[in-house]
Amino acid sequence: MAEKHAEEVAELHYIHTKSLIQELGRRMCIIFYKNALKSKNNFGYVYVENSRVMGFIFGTVDNSKIFNNARILIEICLGLIRKPHLIKEIIFRLKGTETGAPEGLYSAVDQNCREKGTGIKLYKALNQGFMERGINYFESRIDADNKAALILRKMLGASIKEEFYEHNKKRYRLVTEIRGSQVNHYKLERCK
Ligand SMILES: CC(C)(COP(=O)(O)OP(=O)(O)OC[C@H]1O[C@@H](n2cnc3c(N)ncnc32)[C@H](O)[C@@H]1OP(=O)(O)O)[C@@H](O)C(=O)NCCC(=O)NCCS
């Protein structure tokens, strides 16, 4: 994933990925991807078909620093003016309650491209990305009713470590332990 993909990735994120930045709007998503990729903590992959980004995945080596960028912070503050009811969520994210762990954060595949193996390619690419950075485990947080994402994560070695509630919604914290064989036998076909 490179800066040139930011707008298309942001659009997929805005449409399909429940999260704080999604709630803050399209513009927030664009600014997030344009700036988050400037940090070497963060990385991602896109799946491109006919020159269009049809899927993406985004991860970080340190989940306490994902919003550590002046432009992103300014946009979050502007978002707060537009959506003051998000104050609790924003404070929760900004005060650094996260653990500083590597995390697979966001992913989505275009509706017309689903259930064709695109998600698995992207999730495997993320595993490989962590391995290339010398990291052999990472966390992810997924809604308990997100069957597709849960199955995918488990297929790639994740197990549920914790059940918790966020805004009255049941979620899981999963940990993926990456084994070499899992990623070495996989072709990173068209995932950039
Ligand atoms: C999760 C998501 C990325 C999966 O993408 P995808 O390209 O459809 O996934 P794949 O085709 O690679 O599916 C891989 C496996 O996951 C499982 N799976 C995928 N979609 C499923 C569904 N709707 N129901 C049940 N299982 C599903 C299947 O076991 C599948 O393997 P199989 O086809 O060999 O049986 C996609 O559903 C999505 O974009 N969801 C919305 C955004 C989201 O929830 N992101 C994750 C949280 S950030």
The ligand as a Gaussian input file, in Angstrom:
#p B3LYP/6-31G(d) Opt

LIG

0 1
 C      -13.711000     -10.053000       6.063000
 C      -13.554000      -9.853000       4.563000
 C      -12.325000      -8.945000       4.333000
 C      -13.332000     -11.210000       3.877000
 O      -12.998000     -11.005000       2.509000
 P      -13.261000     -12.112000       1.373000
 O      -12.459000     -11.717000       0.178000
 O      -14.709000     -12.296000       1.153000
 O      -12.655000     -13.424000       2.059000
 P      -12.204000     -14.781000       1.324000
 O      -12.969000     -14.969000       0.046000
 O      -10.709000     -14.810000       1.216000
 O      -12.667000     -15.876000       2.369000
 C      -11.771000     -16.682000       3.084000
 C      -12.561000     -17.595000       4.007000
 O      -13.313000     -16.857000       4.966000
 C      -14.595000     -17.465000       5.163000
 N      -15.637000     -16.506000       4.760000
 C      -15.515000     -15.433000       3.926000
 N      -16.700000     -14.782000       3.853000
 C      -17.567000     -15.447000       4.638000
 C      -18.921000     -15.251000       4.998000
 N      -19.638000     -14.216000       4.509000
 N      -19.503000     -16.122000       5.851000
 C      -18.812000     -17.160000       6.357000
 N      -17.501000     -17.387000       6.070000
 C      -16.882000     -16.547000       5.224000
 C      -14.634000     -18.708000       4.301000
 O      -14.245000     -19.813000       5.102000
 C      -13.593000     -18.438000       3.256000
 O      -12.927000     -19.582000       2.808000
 P      -13.616000     -20.533000       1.701000
 O      -14.115000     -19.617000       0.626000
 O      -12.481000     -21.392000       1.261000
 O      -14.685000     -21.244000       2.421000
 C      -14.845000      -9.219000       3.919000
 O      -15.960000      -9.992000       4.304000
 C      -15.088000      -7.779000       4.302000
 O      -14.590000      -6.859000       3.642000
 N      -15.891000      -7.522000       5.348000
 C      -16.231000      -6.158000       5.788000
 C      -15.085000      -5.460000       6.478000
 C      -14.629000      -6.243000       7.686000
 O      -15.437000      -6.805000       8.414000
 N      -13.296000      -6.266000       7.912000
 C      -12.713000      -7.014000       9.032000
 C      -12.667000      -6.252000      10.295000
 S      -11.597000      -4.826000      10.193000

